[in-house]
């Protein structure tokens, strides 16, 4: 791995060097584990103690801080960190294999130039895969699927029939896209399956984590908007519409026919009921349960989810409720006793 001087890295990210800009950096590491040839970062002042004692050759920060290491000061230290990790380490490299003889590719399928299709991939009838894609072993691409350019599908991804995937989409291992939505009509105690005749549309620059499930719509499309980033083990129900730029942290569940606006942030293990509307730039705290519409720009927390600042205060009181209950009971007894005394007078 070829190193860079701190001055070169600062120039690359548009930052400022405080200290020795000639120190050579070859890797990125944590404050605790970094050594003289590493650069680390600090974005939260609660870690200032670690920054003071780190052995790193340099630290990325948003302002000048007390540390023995050289500093790279950037307006957005986390974004600067991303740029430096890419500069020093790069993204995962994929082995060039062409189209494996062990892959099963239908005669009517189309695969673009420069694709790498690994062993035991299945590409079904009338599927189309754009140029420069990487399709790892065990992937199933169903009939009439459309996949754009420079996409990466990791092992055992399943893409059901009729799904449309845009350009530069990354789907991690064991995720399923386009399976049937959870739709049944109950008559005389018997649950009759409703055919799910919609599809899934994944727009450009989306990344989907491992072990996710994105259901096809019952009658219309399930849509994942451009630039969304979806964590592991997320379930998105039939007909849901996820707006551009949303962040869904692992283990989120979005029920069917719910709409999310653009650039929403949904914390881990959040559950969102069906047929509701969540506005633009909404923030939902971890483990919240959402059952009603949320307006643009709101921050909510709790189950049921309420205003975030109110929810944090309310939940912080839970541990004190038993003691408060004792005090309230004692106060009630005192009031009852003195009311009786007053009545006797």
Residue, then its C-alpha position, 0 to 999 in steps of 0.5 A: x500500500x502506497x502512503x501519502x503525506x498528511x499534506x497530500x491528504x489535506x489537499x485531497x479533502x480540502x482540509x488544513x494541516x496543524x503540525x507536521x504535514x510531512x508525516x507519511x500516512x499509509x492506513x486508517x485506524x481507530x484512536x486506540x489502535x492507530x500507530x505512527x503511520x496511521x491516521x485516525x479521526x474524532x467527530x465527537x468530543x466525548x472521545x477527546x481523552x482518546x485523541x490526547x493519548x492516541x499513538x496515531x501519526x495524525x488525527x482528522x477533526x473538525x477543529x483544532x484539538x489537544x493531541x500530540x498527533x498532527x491534525x487534519x482539520x476539515x469542515x466535515x471530518x467524517x466526509x474527509x475520513x471517507x475520502x481518505x479511506x478510499x484514497x488509501x485503501x480503495x473499494x473492494x476489488x472484484x476478480x475478473x472472470x468474464x461469464x463463467x461456463x458454470x453459470x446458467x444463462x438463458x438464450x434470450x437473456x442479454x448480458x452487457x460488455x465487461x460483466x463478471x458472472x461467477x459460477x452457479x449464477x442463473x440468468x433467466x429468460x429475457x433478463x437484461x444485465x447492463x455493462x460492467x456488472x459483477x454477479x457473484x455465485x448463487x445469484x438468481x436473476x428471474x425472467x424479465x428482470x432489468x439490471x442497469x450498469x455497474x451493479x454488484x450482486x453478492x452471493x445468493x441474491x435472488x431477484x424475482x421476475x419483472x424487477x427493475x434495478x437501476x445503475x450502480x446498485x449494490x445488493x449484499x448477500x442473501x437479499x431477496x428482491x421482488x418476492x410476493x407481498x403479504x396479501x391474503x383474503x380471509x373467507x370462512x376462516x381460510x386465508x386465500x392468497x392474493x396474486x401480487x401482480x406489481x413489481x419492484x423498482x430500485x433506482x440508481x445508486x441504491x445500496x441494500x444490505x444483507x438478508x433484506x426482503x423487498x416485496x413486490x407490490x400487490x397492484x402497483x410498484x414498490x419503489x426504492x428511491x435514488x441514493x437510498x442506503x438500506x442496512x442489513x435485515x430490513x423488510x420493506x412491504x408491498x407497495x411501499x414507496x421510499x423516497x430518494x436519499x433515505x437511510x434505513x438502519x438494520x432491522x427496520x420494518x416498513x409495512x405495505x403501502x407506506x410512503x417515506x419522503x426524501x432523506x429520512x433517517x430510520x433508526x434500528x429496529x423501527x417498525x412502521x405501520x402500513x398505509x401511512x405517510x412519513x414526510x421529508x427529512x423525518x428522523x425516527x429513533x431506534x426501536x420506535x413504533x410508528x402508526x400515524x402520519x409524520x409531518x416533514x422535518x419531525x423527529x420522533x421516538x418511542x412506541x408509540x412514537x411521539x415528539x423526540x425531545x418529549x419521548x426522551x424525557x418520558x422514557x428517562x423517567x421510567x426507572x424512577x416511576x416506582x419511587x415516584x409511585x411510593x411518594x404519590x401514595x404517601x402524599x395521597x394518604x397525607x391529603x386524606x388524613x388532613x382532609x378528615x382532620x379539617x372536616x372534623x373541625 
